Amino acid sequence: MPHHRTLAPPLRPGGELPVIHPELQRHYDSLYDLLLNGRAPRDARPVLDVGTGDGLALAAITMGTPLHGVAIDAASPAHWMGPADWGVVRADAQRLPFADRSFRSALMVDVFEWLRHPTVTLAEIARVNSGPILLVQTDWDGLWFQVDEAEHGRDLVSAYTKGAPENLRSRIRSRGAEAGLSVEGISSVTISTDSLKPGSLAWDTLDSIRRHLVLESAQIRARRFDDWRRELQHAAAEGQFTMSVRRVVALLSRNGGDRA
């Protein structure tokens, strides 16, 4: 099973709601605005969230808003952390159990890279949806930890991002066109931070990298990774640390023109 990389906010132990990293707050707010696409919330719902996982990304985008809808995933979440008023359905995105035009908006976050047949999936989403499809995919080739010695740690990051799709924007355009969709807008968003404290975006990203490289795939020893993280912490204390990552954000429509 592939390692599912994600920027979804973590749920802190004992917490009832996901913690949204400050560096991501504006990004999630902009995704909400794109999902509305100039409409009032009542005209953008119900929403279909495809590949929802445990619902954390959905909660980060729609938490505290009047949007509601149905979240689907191929596997049932062990613990649902998304909005309480959303329906959660186990379903194959290539064969959605909904009638044509059942939804007015659709959302897919950090799922595109894992689709076995993206054209079929996008066409099926378009069948059950009368409005825009908001597709968000982290471009892991853009993950970077900047310190004085830029090469140090590059192999660890490369091991974590191995297998991530290249040329995301062109892939999304081509698969969308094959599915009969137009691109209303597509952009790359760079998210950066110079904070490396427990609970920060960079810290949680490093935790994800460590979990995959040390525990899940056993590619490296824990000591090597922890030594690297301590060096990054030292650089951060000296004001010489930056982490950045890119996300591709695309708004697709069956009827919209390509204005990107």
C-alpha positions in Angstrom: 0.0 0.0 0.0 1.5 3.4 -0.9 2.3 5.9 1.8 -0.4 8.5 1.8 1.3 11.8 2.2 -0.9 14.6 3.3 -0.9 18.1 4.8 -4.1 17.5 6.7 -4.0 19.1 10.1 -3.4 16.7 13.0 -5.9 15.9 15.8 -4.1 16.6 19.1 -4.5 14.0 21.8 -7.7 14.5 23.7 -8.8 17.1 21.2 -12.3 17.2 19.6 -11.4 19.4 16.6 -8.5 19.4 14.2 -5.7 21.9 14.9 -5.2 24.1 11.8 -1.6 25.2 11.5 -1.4 29.0 11.3 0.6 28.7 8.0 -2.4 26.8 6.5 -5.3 28.9 7.8 -5.4 31.4 4.9 -4.9 28.5 2.4 -7.9 26.6 3.8 -10.0 29.8 3.8 -9.2 30.3 0.1 -10.1 26.8 -0.7 -13.5 27.4 0.9 -14.0 30.5 -1.2 -13.0 28.5 -4.4 -15.5 25.8 -3.5 -18.3 28.4 -3.3 -17.1 29.8 -6.7 -19.0 33.1 -6.2 -22.2 31.3 -4.9 -24.0 31.6 -1.6 -23.4 28.5 0.6 -26.9 27.3 0.1 -26.3 27.2 -3.7 -23.0 25.2 -3.3 -24.5 22.4 -1.3 -24.7 19.5 -1.0 -21.0 18.9 -1.5 -19.3 15.6 -2.4 -15.9 15.0 -0.8 -14.1 12.3 -2.6 -11.4 10.3 -0.8 -12.1 11.9 2.5 -10.0 9.5 4.7 -10.7 10.4 8.3 -12.3 13.8 7.3 -9.6 16.1 8.8 -8.9 18.0 5.6 -12.7 18.4 5.0 -13.1 19.7 8.5 -10.3 22.2 8.0 -11.9 23.6 4.9 -15.6 23.6 6.0 -15.5 23.8 9.8 -17.8 26.5 11.1 -19.5 27.0 7.7 -23.0 26.2 6.5 -21.7 23.7 3.9 -22.9 20.1 4.2 -22.9 17.0 2.1 -21.5 13.5 1.7 -18.0 12.3 2.2 -16.9 9.0 0.5 -13.8 6.8 0.7 -13.0 3.3 -0.4 -12.4 2.3 3.3 -14.5 3.2 6.3 -12.6 5.6 8.7 -11.6 4.0 12.0 -12.5 7.2 13.7 -14.4 10.0 11.8 -12.8 13.4 12.5 -14.7 15.4 9.9 -17.9 17.5 10.3 -20.5 15.8 12.4 -23.4 16.7 10.1 -21.9 15.1 7.0 -22.9 11.7 5.7 -20.0 9.2 5.4 -20.3 6.5 2.7 -18.0 3.7 1.8 -17.9 3.7 -2.0 -15.7 3.3 -5.1 -15.1 6.7 -6.7 -15.2 5.0 -10.1 -18.8 3.8 -9.5 -20.5 6.3 -7.2 -23.8 5.2 -5.7 -25.6 8.5 -6.5 -27.9 9.7 -9.2 -26.8 12.2 -11.9 -26.4 15.8 -10.7 -27.0 14.9 -7.0 -24.4 17.4 -5.8 -23.7 21.1 -6.5 -20.0 21.0 -5.7 -17.2 18.4 -5.3 -14.0 18.4 -3.5 -10.9 16.2 -3.7 -7.8 16.9 -1.5 -4.5 14.9 -1.8 -6.2 12.1 -3.6 -5.3 12.7 -7.3 -1.9 11.1 -7.0 -3.4 7.9 -5.7 -6.1 7.4 -8.4 -5.6 4.3 -10.4 -7.8 5.6 -13.3 -8.0 9.4 -12.8 -10.0 10.1 -16.1 -12.7 7.6 -15.1 -12.9 8.9 -11.6 -13.1 12.6 -12.7 -15.8 11.7 -15.3 -17.8 9.8 -12.6 -17.5 12.8 -10.2 -18.7 15.1 -13.0 -21.7 12.8 -13.6 -23.1 13.2 -10.1 -22.2 16.8 -9.7 -23.7 19.9 -11.4 -21.2 22.4 -10.1 -17.4 22.9 -9.9 -14.9 20.3 -8.8 -12.2 21.6 -6.6 -9.0 19.5 -6.9 -6.2 20.1 -4.4 -3.0 18.1 -4.6 0.3 18.7 -2.8 3.2 18.9 -5.2 5.7 16.9 -3.1 8.5 17.7 -5.5 8.3 21.2 -4.0 8.9 20.0 -0.4 12.1 21.6 0.8 13.9 22.2 4.1 16.3 25.1 3.7 19.3 25.3 6.0 22.9 26.5 5.5 24.0 23.2 4.1 21.3 22.8 1.5 22.3 19.3 0.4 22.1 17.8 3.9 18.9 15.8 4.4 18.0 15.9 0.7 18.1 12.1 0.4 15.7 11.7 3.3 13.2 14.1 1.7 13.6 12.4 -1.7 13.0 9.0 -0.1 9.7 10.3 1.4 8.5 11.9 -1.8 9.5 9.1 -4.1 6.7 8.1 -6.4 4.9 11.4 -6.3 3.6 12.4 -9.7 5.6 15.0 -11.7 4.1 17.7 -13.9 1.0 17.9 -11.8 -0.6 20.9 -13.6 -0.3 19.3 -17.0 -1.5 15.9 -15.7 -4.6 17.5 -14.1 -5.3 19.4 -17.3 -5.0 16.4 -19.5 -6.9 14.0 -17.3 -9.6 16.6 -16.9 -9.9 17.1 -20.6 -10.2 13.3 -21.2 -13.1 13.3 -18.6 -14.9 16.1 -20.5 -13.9 18.8 -18.1 -12.6 22.3 -18.5 -10.1 24.1 -16.2 -11.6 27.3 -14.9 -8.5 28.1 -13.0 -5.3 26.3 -11.9 -2.5 27.7 -9.7 0.4 26.6 -7.5 0.4 27.8 -3.9 3.6 27.8 -1.9 3.3 27.4 1.8 6.3 28.4 3.9 7.3 28.5 7.5 10.4 29.3 9.6 9.0 27.8 12.8 10.2 24.4 14.0 8.6 23.9 17.3 6.5 20.9 18.5 3.0 21.3 17.0 4.1 23.5 14.1 3.6 22.6 10.5 7.2 21.8 9.9 7.4 19.6 13.1 4.3 17.6 12.1 5.6 17.2 8.5 8.9 15.9 9.9 6.9 13.5 12.2 5.1 12.2 9.1 8.5 11.7 7.3 10.0 9.9 10.3 6.9 7.7 10.6 7.2 6.6 7.0 11.0 6.2 6.7 11.7 4.7 10.1 8.6 2.8 11.2 6.6 2.0 8.0 9.2 1.3 5.4 12.3 0.9 7.7 14.5 2.7 5.1 16.6 4.4 7.7 17.5 4.1 11.3 15.8 6.3 13.9 19.1 7.8 15.1 20.0 9.1 11.6 16.7 10.9 11.3 16.7 12.3 14.8 20.2 13.6 14.3 19.0 15.4 11.2 16.0 16.9 13.0 18.2 18.2 15.8 20.4 19.9 13.2 17.3 21.5 11.7 16.2 22.7 15.2 19.6 24.2 15.7 19.3 26.1 12.4 15.8 27.3 13.3 17.2 28.6 16.7 19.8 30.5 14.7 17.1 32.0 12.3 18.5 29.9 9.4 15.6 27.5 8.8 12.8 27.5 6.3 10.4 24.7 5.1 8.3 25.2 2.0 5.9 23.0 0.1 3.7 23.6 -2.9 0.1 22.7 -3.6 -1.6 22.7 -7.0 -5.2 24.0 -6.8 -7.5 23.5 -9.7 -11.2 24.3 -10.3 -12.7 22.1 -13.0 -16.1 22.3 -14.6 -18.1 20.5 -17.3 -19.2 23.8 -18.8 -16.5 26.4 -17.8 -13.8 27.7 -20.1 -10.1 27.3 -19.5 -9.1 30.7 -18.1 -5.9 29.7 -16.3 
